[in-house]
Amino acid sequence: MLWTIAIVLIVLWAVGLITATTMGGFVHILLVIAIVVVLIRIIQGRRVI
């Protein structure tokens, strides 16, 4: 589930970079949140994949 969300956010982030719409900032925030969640899970030692 976490990987699905991360992949969706990466795709939306790339679309935001290409189109440069006003939603781009929101997508960047969501991408940063997804990366932080993945890093926390790695630090805690849980299996991410």
PDBQT receptor file of N, H, CA, C and O in Angstrom, charges set to zero:
ATOM      1  N   MET A   1       0.826  -1.196   0.000  1.00  0.00    +0.000 N 
ATOM      2  CA  MET A   1       0.000   0.000   0.000  1.00  0.00    +0.000 C 
ATOM      3  C   MET A   1       0.871   1.262   0.000  1.00  0.00    +0.000 C 
ATOM      4  O   MET A   1       0.607   2.210  -0.740  1.00  0.00    +0.000 OA
ATOM      5  N   LEU A   2       1.903   1.261   0.832  1.00  0.00    +0.000 N 
ATOM      6  H   LEU A   2       2.118   0.491   1.433  1.00  0.00    +0.000 HD
ATOM      7  CA  LEU A   2       2.788   2.418   0.898  1.00  0.00    +0.000 C 
ATOM      8  C   LEU A   2       3.505   2.640  -0.420  1.00  0.00    +0.000 C 
ATOM      9  O   LEU A   2       3.661   3.779  -0.861  1.00  0.00    +0.000 OA
ATOM     10  N   TRP A   3       3.942   1.557  -1.051  1.00  0.00    +0.000 N 
ATOM     11  H   TRP A   3       3.815   0.632  -0.692  1.00  0.00    +0.000 HD
ATOM     12  CA  TRP A   3       4.622   1.687  -2.350  1.00  0.00    +0.000 C 
ATOM     13  C   TRP A   3       3.671   2.215  -3.406  1.00  0.00    +0.000 C 
ATOM     14  O   TRP A   3       4.077   2.997  -4.266  1.00  0.00    +0.000 OA
ATOM     15  N   THR A   4       2.417   1.803  -3.357  1.00  0.00    +0.000 N 
ATOM     16  H   THR A   4       2.088   1.168  -2.658  1.00  0.00    +0.000 HD
ATOM     17  CA  THR A   4       1.436   2.296  -4.322  1.00  0.00    +0.000 C 
ATOM     18  C   THR A   4       1.256   3.802  -4.182  1.00  0.00    +0.000 C 
ATOM     19  O   THR A   4       1.227   4.531  -5.174  1.00  0.00    +0.000 OA
ATOM     20  N   ILE A   5       1.135   4.257  -2.942  1.00  0.00    +0.000 N 
ATOM     21  H   ILE A   5       1.158   3.664  -2.136  1.00  0.00    +0.000 HD
ATOM     22  CA  ILE A   5       0.987   5.688  -2.705  1.00  0.00    +0.000 C 
ATOM     23  C   ILE A   5       2.232   6.437  -3.166  1.00  0.00    +0.000 C 
ATOM     24  O   ILE A   5       2.129   7.499  -3.781  1.00  0.00    +0.000 OA
ATOM     25  N   ALA A   6       3.407   5.886  -2.870  1.00  0.00    +0.000 N 
ATOM     26  H   ALA A   6       3.490   5.024  -2.370  1.00  0.00    +0.000 HD
ATOM     27  CA  ALA A   6       4.658   6.540  -3.267  1.00  0.00    +0.000 C 
ATOM     28  C   ALA A   6       4.760   6.647  -4.785  1.00  0.00    +0.000 C 
ATOM     29  O   ALA A   6       5.168   7.686  -5.304  1.00  0.00    +0.000 OA
ATOM     30  N   ILE A   7       4.397   5.591  -5.497  1.00  0.00    +0.000 N 
ATOM     31  H   ILE A   7       4.065   4.747  -5.075  1.00  0.00    +0.000 HD
ATOM     32  CA  ILE A   7       4.474   5.595  -6.962  1.00  0.00    +0.000 C 
ATOM     33  C   ILE A   7       3.495   6.613  -7.540  1.00  0.00    +0.000 C 
ATOM     34  O   ILE A   7       3.837   7.353  -8.463  1.00  0.00    +0.000 OA
ATOM     35  N   VAL A   8       2.282   6.651  -7.001  1.00  0.00    +0.000 N 
ATOM     36  H   VAL A   8       2.004   6.050  -6.252  1.00  0.00    +0.000 HD
ATOM     37  CA  VAL A   8       1.288   7.615  -7.475  1.00  0.00    +0.000 C 
ATOM     38  C   VAL A   8       1.785   9.040  -7.244  1.00  0.00    +0.000 C 
ATOM     39  O   VAL A   8       1.643   9.898  -8.115  1.00  0.00    +0.000 OA
ATOM     40  N   LEU A   9       2.369   9.291  -6.069  1.00  0.00    +0.000 N 
ATOM     41  H   LEU A   9       2.484   8.594  -5.362  1.00  0.00    +0.000 HD
ATOM     42  CA  LEU A   9       2.869  10.632  -5.778  1.00  0.00    +0.000 C 
ATOM     43  C   LEU A   9       4.029  11.016  -6.686  1.00  0.00    +0.000 C 
ATOM     44  O   LEU A   9       4.134  12.171  -7.100  1.00  0.00    +0.000 OA
ATOM     45  N   ILE A  10       4.898  10.066  -6.999  1.00  0.00    +0.000 N 
ATOM     46  H   ILE A  10       4.813   9.128  -6.662  1.00  0.00    +0.000 HD
ATOM     47  CA  ILE A  10       6.014  10.361  -7.901  1.00  0.00    +0.000 C 
ATOM     48  C   ILE A  10       5.495  10.703  -9.293  1.00  0.00    +0.000 C 
ATOM     49  O   ILE A  10       5.993  11.632  -9.930  1.00  0.00    +0.000 OA
ATOM     50  N   VAL A  11       4.502   9.962  -9.766  1.00  0.00    +0.000 N 
ATOM     51  H   VAL A  11       4.098   9.208  -9.249  1.00  0.00    +0.000 HD
ATOM     52  CA  VAL A  11       3.927  10.250 -11.082  1.00  0.00    +0.000 C 
ATOM     53  C   VAL A  11       3.266  11.627 -11.083  1.00  0.00    +0.000 C 
ATOM     54  O   VAL A  11       3.451  12.407 -12.016  1.00  0.00    +0.000 OA
ATOM     55  N   LEU A  12       2.492  11.924 -10.032  1.00  0.00    +0.000 N 
ATOM     56  H   LEU A  12       2.342  11.290  -9.273  1.00  0.00    +0.000 HD
ATOM     57  CA  LEU A  12       1.843  13.235  -9.956  1.00  0.00    +0.000 C 
ATOM     58  C   LEU A  12       2.875  14.354  -9.845  1.00  0.00    +0.000 C 
ATOM     59  O   LEU A  12       2.683  15.436 -10.400  1.00  0.00    +0.000 OA
ATOM     60  N   TRP A  13       3.966  14.095  -9.129  1.00  0.00    +0.000 N 
ATOM     61  H   TRP A  13       4.122  13.216  -8.678  1.00  0.00    +0.000 HD
ATOM     62  CA  TRP A  13       5.032  15.082  -9.007  1.00  0.00    +0.000 C 
ATOM     63  C   TRP A  13       5.663  15.366 -10.372  1.00  0.00    +0.000 C 
ATOM     64  O   TRP A  13       5.909  16.521 -10.720  1.00  0.00    +0.000 OA
ATOM     65  N   ALA A  14       5.922  14.305 -11.142  1.00  0.00    +0.000 N 
ATOM     66  H   ALA A  14       5.722  13.367 -10.860  1.00  0.00    +0.000 HD
ATOM     67  CA  ALA A  14       6.495  14.486 -12.470  1.00  0.00    +0.000 C 
ATOM     68  C   ALA A  14       5.538  15.259 -13.373  1.00  0.00    +0.000 C 
ATOM     69  O   ALA A  14       5.968  16.129 -14.130  1.00  0.00    +0.000 OA
ATOM     70  N   VAL A  15       4.249  14.950 -13.300  1.00  0.00    +0.000 N 
ATOM     71  H   VAL A  15       3.899  14.243 -12.685  1.00  0.00    +0.000 HD
ATOM     72  CA  VAL A  15       3.259  15.682 -14.089  1.00  0.00    +0.000 C 
ATOM     73  C   VAL A  15       3.234  17.147 -13.664  1.00  0.00    +0.000 C 
ATOM     74  O   VAL A  15       3.116  18.035 -14.508  1.00  0.00    +0.000 OA
ATOM     75  N   GLY A  16       3.344  17.406 -12.363  1.00  0.00    +0.000 N 
ATOM     76  H   GLY A  16       3.440  16.684 -11.677  1.00  0.00    +0.000 HD
ATOM     77  CA  GLY A  16       3.366  18.773 -11.867  1.00  0.00    +0.000 C 
ATOM     78  C   GLY A  16       4.578  19.542 -12.375  1.00  0.00    +0.000 C 
ATOM     79  O   GLY A  16       4.485  20.733 -12.670  1.00  0.00    +0.000 OA
ATOM     80  N   LEU A  17       5.725  18.854 -12.479  1.00  0.00    +0.000 N 
ATOM     81  H   LEU A  17       5.801  17.886 -12.239  1.00  0.00    +0.000 HD
ATOM     82  CA  LEU A  17       6.915  19.514 -13.004  1.00  0.00    +0.000 C 
ATOM     83  C   LEU A  17       6.754  19.844 -14.491  1.00  0.00    +0.000 C 
ATOM     84  O   LEU A  17       7.203  20.892 -14.957  1.00  0.00    +0.000 OA
ATOM     85  N   ILE A  18       6.112  18.945 -15.222  1.00  0.00    +0.000 N 
ATOM     86  H   ILE A  18       5.747  18.094 -14.844  1.00  0.00    +0.000 HD
ATOM     87  CA  ILE A  18       5.955  19.132 -16.667  1.00  0.00    +0.000 C 
ATOM     88  C   ILE A  18       4.938  20.237 -16.958  1.00  0.00    +0.000 C 
ATOM     89  O   ILE A  18       5.185  21.101 -17.800  1.00  0.00    +0.000 OA
ATOM     90  N   THR A  19       3.814  20.212 -16.275  1.00  0.00    +0.000 N 
ATOM     91  H   THR A  19       3.614  19.511 -15.591  1.00  0.00    +0.000 HD
ATOM     92  CA  THR A  19       2.742  21.161 -16.574  1.00  0.00    +0.000 C 
ATOM     93  C   THR A  19       2.903  22.475 -15.836  1.00  0.00    +0.000 C 
ATOM     94  O   THR A  19       2.344  23.485 -16.265  1.00  0.00    +0.000 OA
ATOM     95  N   ALA A  20       3.654  22.497 -14.732  1.00  0.00    +0.000 N 
ATOM     96  H   ALA A  20       4.108  21.676 -14.384  1.00  0.00    +0.000 HD
ATOM     97  CA  ALA A  20       3.882  23.698 -13.925  1.00  0.00    +0.000 C 
ATOM     98  C   ALA A  20       2.561  24.365 -13.531  1.00  0.00    +0.000 C 
ATOM     99  O   ALA A  20       2.417  25.583 -13.635  1.00  0.00    +0.000 OA
ATOM    100  N   THR A  21       1.614  23.567 -13.085  1.00  0.00    +0.000 N 
ATOM    101  H   THR A  21       1.731  22.578 -13.001  1.00  0.00    +0.000 HD
ATOM    102  CA  THR A  21       0.333  24.115 -12.637  1.00  0.00    +0.000 C 
ATOM    103  C   THR A  21       0.439  24.558 -11.186  1.00  0.00    +0.000 C 
ATOM    104  O   THR A  21       1.465  24.343 -10.541  1.00  0.00    +0.000 OA
ATOM    105  N   THR A  22      -0.604  25.166 -10.680  1.00  0.00    +0.000 N 
ATOM    106  H   THR A  22      -1.437  25.341 -11.205  1.00  0.00    +0.000 HD
ATOM    107  CA  THR A  22      -0.604  25.622  -9.290  1.00  0.00    +0.000 C 
ATOM    108  C   THR A  22      -0.659  24.448  -8.313  1.00  0.00    +0.000 C 
ATOM    109  O   THR A  22      -0.280  24.595  -7.151  1.00  0.00    +0.000 OA
ATOM    110  N   MET A  23      -1.116  23.309  -8.761  1.00  0.00    +0.000 N 
ATOM    111  H   MET A  23      -1.423  23.189  -9.705  1.00  0.00    +0.000 HD
ATOM    112  CA  MET A  23      -1.155  22.128  -7.893  1.00  0.00    +0.000 C 
ATOM    113  C   MET A  23       0.231  21.523  -7.704  1.00  0.00    +0.000 C 
ATOM    114  O   MET A  23       0.396  20.623  -6.881  1.00  0.00    +0.000 OA
ATOM    115  N   GLY A  24       1.219  21.990  -8.437  1.00  0.00    +0.000 N 
ATOM    116  H   GLY A  24       1.085  22.722  -9.106  1.00  0.00    +0.000 HD
ATOM    117  CA  GLY A  24       2.569  21.438  -8.341  1.00  0.00    +0.000 C 
ATOM    118  C   GLY A  24       3.131  21.530  -6.936  1.00  0.00    +0.000 C 
ATOM    119  O   GLY A  24       3.781  20.595  -6.467  1.00  0.00    +0.000 OA
ATOM    120  N   GLY A  25       2.890  22.652  -6.252  1.00  0.00    +0.000 N 
ATOM    121  H   GLY A  25       2.363  23.411  -6.634  1.00  0.00    +0.000 HD
ATOM    122  CA  GLY A  25       3.381  22.812  -4.892  1.00  0.00    +0.000 C 
ATOM    123  C   GLY A  25       2.762  21.796  -3.954  1.00  0.00    +0.000 C 
ATOM    124  O   GLY A  25       3.452  21.245  -3.096  1.00  0.00    +0.000 OA
ATOM    125  N   PHE A  26       1.477  21.540  -4.101  1.00  0.00    +0.000 N 
ATOM    126  H   PHE A  26       0.916  21.988  -4.798  1.00  0.00    +0.000 HD
ATOM    127  CA  PHE A  26       0.781  20.559  -3.264  1.00  0.00    +0.000 C 
ATOM    128  C   PHE A  26       1.331  19.166  -3.493  1.00  0.00    +0.000 C 
ATOM    129  O   PHE A  26       1.502  18.402  -2.543  1.00  0.00    +0.000 OA
ATOM    130  N   VAL A  27       1.612  18.826  -4.746  1.00  0.00    +0.000 N 
ATOM    131  H   VAL A  27       1.473  19.447  -5.517  1.00  0.00    +0.000 HD
ATOM    132  CA  VAL A  27       2.147  17.510  -5.074  1.00  0.00    +0.000 C 
ATOM    133  C   VAL A  27       3.549  17.360  -4.482  1.00  0.00    +0.000 C 
ATOM    134  O   VAL A  27       3.908  16.278  -4.017  1.00  0.00    +0.000 OA
ATOM    135  N   HIS A  28       4.341  18.432  -4.494  1.00  0.00    +0.000 N 
ATOM    136  H   HIS A  28       4.049  19.311  -4.872  1.00  0.00    +0.000 HD
ATOM    137  CA  HIS A  28       5.671  18.367  -3.900  1.00  0.00    +0.000 C 
ATOM    138  C   HIS A  28       5.589  18.094  -2.400  1.00  0.00    +0.000 C 
ATOM    139  O   HIS A  28       6.383  17.327  -1.855  1.00  0.00    +0.000 OA
ATOM    140  N   ILE A  29       4.634  18.722  -1.748  1.00  0.00    +0.000 N 
ATOM    141  H   ILE A  29       3.989  19.346  -2.190  1.00  0.00    +0.000 HD
ATOM    142  CA  ILE A  29       4.450  18.487  -0.309  1.00  0.00    +0.000 C 
ATOM    143  C   ILE A  29       4.083  17.037  -0.046  1.00  0.00    +0.000 C 
ATOM    144  O   ILE A  29       4.621  16.419   0.873  1.00  0.00    +0.000 OA
ATOM    145  N   LEU A  30       3.170  16.483  -0.843  1.00  0.00    +0.000 N 
ATOM    146  H   LEU A  30       2.733  16.985  -1.590  1.00  0.00    +0.000 HD
ATOM    147  CA  LEU A  30       2.779  15.084  -0.677  1.00  0.00    +0.000 C 
ATOM    148  C   LEU A  30       3.946  14.144  -0.940  1.00  0.00    +0.000 C 
ATOM    149  O   LEU A  30       4.091  13.135  -0.250  1.00  0.00    +0.000 OA
ATOM    150  N   LEU A  31       4.781  14.458  -1.928  1.00  0.00    +0.000 N 
ATOM    151  H   LEU A  31       4.663  15.278  -2.489  1.00  0.00    +0.000 HD
ATOM    152  CA  LEU A  31       5.946  13.634  -2.219  1.00  0.00    +0.000 C 
ATOM    153  C   LEU A  31       6.916  13.639  -1.051  1.00  0.00    +0.000 C 
ATOM    154  O   LEU A  31       7.450  12.590  -0.689  1.00  0.00    +0.000 OA
ATOM    155  N   VAL A  32       7.150  14.787  -0.461  1.00  0.00    +0.000 N 
ATOM    156  H   VAL A  32       6.716  15.639  -0.755  1.00  0.00    +0.000 HD
ATOM    157  CA  VAL A  32       8.051  14.869   0.691  1.00  0.00    +0.000 C 
ATOM    158  C   VAL A  32       7.493  14.056   1.853  1.00  0.00    +0.000 C 
ATOM    159  O   VAL A  32       8.247  13.371   2.544  1.00  0.00    +0.000 OA
ATOM    160  N   ILE A  33       6.196  14.121   2.074  1.00  0.00    +0.000 N 
ATOM    161  H   ILE A  33       5.583  14.677   1.512  1.00  0.00    +0.000 HD
ATOM    162  CA  ILE A  33       5.571  13.334   3.147  1.00  0.00    +0.000 C 
ATOM    163  C   ILE A  33       5.755  11.846   2.884  1.00  0.00    +0.000 C 
ATOM    164  O   ILE A  33       6.065  11.092   3.806  1.00  0.00    +0.000 OA
ATOM    165  N   ALA A  34       5.571  11.412   1.645  1.00  0.00    +0.000 N 
ATOM    166  H   ALA A  34       5.319  12.025   0.896  1.00  0.00    +0.000 HD
ATOM    167  CA  ALA A  34       5.734   9.996   1.312  1.00  0.00    +0.000 C 
ATOM    168  C   ALA A  34       7.176   9.546   1.540  1.00  0.00    +0.000 C 
ATOM    169  O   ALA A  34       7.401   8.449   2.050  1.00  0.00    +0.000 OA
ATOM    170  N   ILE A  35       8.145  10.364   1.177  1.00  0.00    +0.000 N 
ATOM    171  H   ILE A  35       7.962  11.256   0.763  1.00  0.00    +0.000 HD
ATOM    172  CA  ILE A  35       9.549  10.006   1.382  1.00  0.00    +0.000 C 
ATOM    173  C   ILE A  35       9.861   9.914   2.876  1.00  0.00    +0.000 C 
ATOM    174  O   ILE A  35      10.574   9.006   3.301  1.00  0.00    +0.000 OA
ATOM    175  N   VAL A  36       9.340  10.835   3.666  1.00  0.00    +0.000 N 
ATOM    176  H   VAL A  36       8.760  11.573   3.321  1.00  0.00    +0.000 HD
ATOM    177  CA  VAL A  36       9.560  10.800   5.110  1.00  0.00    +0.000 C 
ATOM    178  C   VAL A  36       8.975   9.529   5.712  1.00  0.00    +0.000 C 
ATOM    179  O   VAL A  36       9.605   8.907   6.567  1.00  0.00    +0.000 OA
ATOM    180  N   VAL A  37       7.784   9.134   5.282  1.00  0.00    +0.000 N 
ATOM    181  H   VAL A  37       7.272   9.640   4.588  1.00  0.00    +0.000 HD
ATOM    182  CA  VAL A  37       7.155   7.918   5.800  1.00  0.00    +0.000 C 
ATOM    183  C   VAL A  37       7.997   6.688   5.456  1.00  0.00    +0.000 C 
ATOM    184  O   VAL A  37       8.187   5.811   6.299  1.00  0.00    +0.000 OA
ATOM    185  N   VAL A  38       8.501   6.621   4.222  1.00  0.00    +0.000 N 
ATOM    186  H   VAL A  38       8.347   7.333   3.537  1.00  0.00    +0.000 HD
ATOM    187  CA  VAL A  38       9.339   5.490   3.824  1.00  0.00    +0.000 C 
ATOM    188  C   VAL A  38      10.613   5.465   4.662  1.00  0.00    +0.000 C 
ATOM    189  O   VAL A  38      11.021   4.399   5.121  1.00  0.00    +0.000 OA
ATOM    190  N   LEU A  39      11.243   6.604   4.869  1.00  0.00    +0.000 N 
ATOM    191  H   LEU A  39      10.912   7.470   4.495  1.00  0.00    +0.000 HD
ATOM    192  CA  LEU A  39      12.465   6.655   5.675  1.00  0.00    +0.000 C 
ATOM    193  C   LEU A  39      12.209   6.242   7.117  1.00  0.00    +0.000 C 
ATOM    194  O   LEU A  39      13.028   5.540   7.710  1.00  0.00    +0.000 OA
ATOM    195  N   ILE A  40      11.096   6.661   7.687  1.00  0.00    +0.000 N 
ATOM    196  H   ILE A  40      10.431   7.232   7.206  1.00  0.00    +0.000 HD
ATOM    197  CA  ILE A  40      10.758   6.270   9.055  1.00  0.00    +0.000 C 
ATOM    198  C   ILE A  40      10.583   4.763   9.150  1.00  0.00    +0.000 C 
ATOM    199  O   ILE A  40      11.044   4.140  10.106  1.00  0.00    +0.000 OA
ATOM    200  N   ARG A  41       9.918   4.178   8.161  1.00  0.00    +0.000 N 
ATOM    201  H   ARG A  41       9.544   4.685   7.384  1.00  0.00    +0.000 HD
ATOM    202  CA  ARG A  41       9.728   2.721   8.178  1.00  0.00    +0.000 C 
ATOM    203  C   ARG A  41      11.054   1.996   8.043  1.00  0.00    +0.000 C 
ATOM    204  O   ARG A  41      11.248   0.951   8.666  1.00  0.00    +0.000 OA
ATOM    205  N   ILE A  42      11.980   2.529   7.240  1.00  0.00    +0.000 N 
ATOM    206  H   ILE A  42      11.823   3.378   6.734  1.00  0.00    +0.000 HD
ATOM    207  CA  ILE A  42      13.293   1.905   7.086  1.00  0.00    +0.000 C 
ATOM    208  C   ILE A  42      14.074   2.012   8.389  1.00  0.00    +0.000 C 
ATOM    209  O   ILE A  42      14.710   1.047   8.812  1.00  0.00    +0.000 OA
ATOM    210  N   ILE A  43      14.030   3.174   9.025  1.00  0.00    +0.000 N 
ATOM    211  H   ILE A  43      13.513   3.958   8.681  1.00  0.00    +0.000 HD
ATOM    212  CA  ILE A  43      14.746   3.383  10.284  1.00  0.00    +0.000 C 
ATOM    213  C   ILE A  43      14.202   2.469  11.367  1.00  0.00    +0.000 C 
ATOM    214  O   ILE A  43      14.973   1.935  12.165  1.00  0.00    +0.000 OA
ATOM    215  N   GLN A  44      12.891   2.278  11.412  1.00  0.00    +0.000 N 
ATOM    216  H   GLN A  44      12.265   2.712  10.763  1.00  0.00    +0.000 HD
ATOM    217  CA  GLN A  44      12.284   1.428  12.425  1.00  0.00    +0.000 C 
ATOM    218  C   GLN A  44      12.582  -0.052  12.179  1.00  0.00    +0.000 C 
ATOM    219  O   GLN A  44      12.348  -0.884  13.056  1.00  0.00    +0.000 OA
ATOM    220  N   GLY A  45      13.088  -0.379  11.013  1.00  0.00    +0.000 N 
ATOM    221  H   GLY A  45      13.278   0.297  10.301  1.00  0.00    +0.000 HD
ATOM    222  CA  GLY A  45      13.467  -1.749  10.730  1.00  0.00    +0.000 C 
ATOM    223  C   GLY A  45      12.358  -2.601  10.162  1.00  0.00    +0.000 C 
ATOM    224  O   GLY A  45      12.512  -3.817  10.050  1.00  0.00    +0.000 OA
ATOM    225  N   ARG A  46      11.259  -2.002   9.806  1.00  0.00    +0.000 N 
ATOM    226  H   ARG A  46      11.134  -1.014   9.898  1.00  0.00    +0.000 HD
ATOM    227  CA  ARG A  46      10.183  -2.778   9.194  1.00  0.00    +0.000 C 
ATOM    228  C   ARG A  46      10.508  -3.046   7.739  1.00  0.00    +0.000 C 
ATOM    229  O   ARG A  46      11.249  -2.297   7.101  1.00  0.00    +0.000 OA
ATOM    230  N   ARG A  47       9.948  -4.117   7.230  1.00  0.00    +0.000 N 
ATOM    231  H   ARG A  47       9.346  -4.725   7.748  1.00  0.00    +0.000 HD
ATOM    232  CA  ARG A  47      10.158  -4.443   5.822  1.00  0.00    +0.000 C 
ATOM    233  C   ARG A  47       9.319  -3.507   4.987  1.00  0.00    +0.000 C 
ATOM    234  O   ARG A  47       8.110  -3.407   5.195  1.00  0.00    +0.000 OA
ATOM    235  N   VAL A  48       9.942  -2.814   4.039  1.00  0.00    +0.000 N 
ATOM    236  H   VAL A  48      10.924  -2.895   3.871  1.00  0.00    +0.000 HD
ATOM    237  CA  VAL A  48       9.246  -1.798   3.251  1.00  0.00    +0.000 C 
ATOM    238  C   VAL A  48       8.614  -2.414   2.014  1.00  0.00    +0.000 C 
ATOM    239  O   VAL A  48       7.492  -2.065   1.646  1.00  0.00    +0.000 OA
ATOM    240  N   ILE A  49       9.326  -3.327   1.372  1.00  0.00    +0.000 N 
ATOM    241  H   ILE A  49      10.237  -3.611   1.670  1.00  0.00    +0.000 HD
ATOM    242  CA  ILE A  49       8.834  -3.909   0.117  1.00  0.00    +0.000 C 
ATOM    243  C   ILE A  49       7.768  -4.939   0.390  1.00  0.00    +0.000 C 
ATOM    244  O   ILE A  49       7.234  -5.538  -0.544  1.00  0.00    +0.000 OA
TER     245      ILE A  49
